[in-house]
């Protein structure tokens, strides 16, 4: 999978695109893995695929050309800048790591991009993007490709002395060792910046707690027998009360695996009105109803998920 941001303030877009390589049949990801290895080696010239010779830059440039074409279709304008990064260092040797990044930059130029951004400082100096926009992009994961944890990038941004219309001053980094952002904090920033998360569903953080308490997910509910009494947890994505429904409410919960249809009778709604109207994450206890292939949960008790139920595991 390849990620790339397109557009600029106020609403940049993050696009994720699967990369499928026909020549990789029977060896999942081997070609792309070999590209990563070859990028860092000054002795690696290229390879032959079906009797055609390719330099290490050629397949990378092909991928980048396709990304550029897709971005230009979405934006309706020419795209000539790209942010290149990596999830980890190519090599612990600084010279070999820099060699790999230089090879990537060559591939980007071959794909028609202008000189790509090599670091956060490089991006800020050349684009002069508003500091707040850069911070939002970091928090939303748009700068993860630089291979630096988000806290580290925020620290680096704070040390960069640049203004949109002024010359910048760059101070040396004191080498502060900052812990990575925990998963829940990344998730909170993603929802604040984008209104959604491209990496994690909120229920994934609650899943260990829900499992310990015997609370089902959407898949577990689908396997339930009609009339069975169960508890299901989820995030409210739809809450409807059509006038013709005579006081019945219909709530749709979402988790990391699917959706749950919840039917709330009038007397149950009156009992749990405050929870249903004020909570985003719910645990609903009720009876499984199967009718014409559709599975519903007829609610009897509704509670909010406790804030302490979310896992604080790093991610």
Secondary structure, DSSP 8 states (H G I E B T S, - for coil): -EEEEE--TT--EEEEE----GGGTTSTTHHHHHHHHHHT-TT--EEEETTEEEEHHHHHHHHHHHHHHHHHHHHTS-----B---SS-S-SSHHHHHHHHHHHHHHHHHTT--S-B-SHHHHHHHH---HHHHHHHHHTTTTGGGSS-HHHHHHHHHHEE--TTS--EE-----------BHHHHHHHHHHHHSS-SS--HHHHHHHHHHHTT-B-HHHHHT--TT-EEEEEEEEEEEE--GGGTT-EEEEEE-SS-EEEEEE-HHHHHHTHHHHHH-SEEEEEEEEEEETTEEEEEEEEEEE--GGGS---B-
